[in-house]
């Protein structure tokens, strides 16, 4: 994909709200579940509930981000770093009345979890 096509694809995702997990999740908080495997299962169930185009787009994006994570020693982009970058873009509330600092932390943690547990969430 050339640079122009990447920009067009990114603009299209933003314009169409193609990936919008938080509005479909309600008030999920990663700290709500003390057990890590419960958190993974909850996120997996929420991702399954996404409309098919959203689910497929998120799966393709996560697959691509795995290639970036694989080179983290060179590019310094770990799953946590990508969670910080993509959390606010991929997840936002229907209304922004809550504490944005706390919300951003949750967004980052959820995207980090999806990136870390992508095989469990999306399958092989």
N, C-alpha and C positions, 0 to 999 in steps of 0.2 A: 504494500500500500504506500503510495507516494505521500509526501508531506501535505499536499493540498487535499487529498482524499481523507487523511486523518482529521484535518480541520473540519471538513464538511461533515464527517461522521460524528465528531464531537459536538458540533453545532446542532446537528439533527437530534442527538440524544438529549441535549439540554432543551431544545425547543419542544420536542414531543413528550418530555418528561418520561422517557422510555424506561428509566430506572428510578423508581421512587418507592423503595421499601418502607420507609417510616410511615408514610400515610396509610399503608396497608397493614401495618403492625400494631397500631395503637400505641400503648405506653410501655413497650418492652424496654427493660433496663438490663444490661449485661450483669449487673451486680445483684439482680433479683434472684438469680439462681446461684447458690453457693457451690454447687457441684459443677465442675467444668463440663462433664459429659451432658448434664441437663441443659446447660447453655447451648452447647453444640446442637443438641436435638431440637431445642426451641427455635434456634435460628434456621435449622434445616426445614422445620415445619413452616416457618414464616416464608422462607424462600420458595417452598413448594406452592404456597398460596398466591404467589405473584402471577399475574396474567402471563400466558405463554410467551408473548414477545418480550416482556420485561425479564422473565426468567432466562430466556435464551440469550438475551443481550448481556445480562449480568454474568452468565456462565462463560460466554466468549470473552468478556472483559477480564474476568478472574483468571481464565486460562492464559490470556496475554500477560497479565501482571505476574503470573508465575514465572515467566521467562525473565522478567525484570528482577524478581526476587532471587532467581538462580544466580544472578551476577551481582549480588549485594556487596560482595567484597570489593568489587571494582566501582560500582555506581553508588554505593552507600544507601541503596533503597531497599530496606528490609520491609517485612509486612507491616511493622509498626509505622515506618515512615510513609508507606503507601496508604495506610489507614488515616494518617493525619492529612495527607494530600486529598484522598478521594472521599473520606467520610462526609465532609460537608457538601460535596458535590452530589454524591449518590443518595444521601439520606437527609431529609429535612422535614420538619414538622408541618402539619397543616396550618397551625398558627404558631407564631413565635413568641408566645407569652411566657415561656419558661426561661430559666437561667441558661443563657447561651453557652457559657463556659462549661457547665455540666453537660449540656446537650452535645457539645462538640466532643467531649471526652467519651461519651457513650457512642457517638457516631464512629469515632476512631476505633474504639474497642470492638465494635460489631464488624466493621470492615476488616480489621486485623484478624478477628476470629474467622470470618469467611475466607480470607486468604490463607490462613494457617490450616484450616480444616476443609479446604475446597473439595478434597476427594470424598470426605464423609458427607458433605452437603450436596454436592452435585453428582457424585458417583465417579467411577474411573473414566 
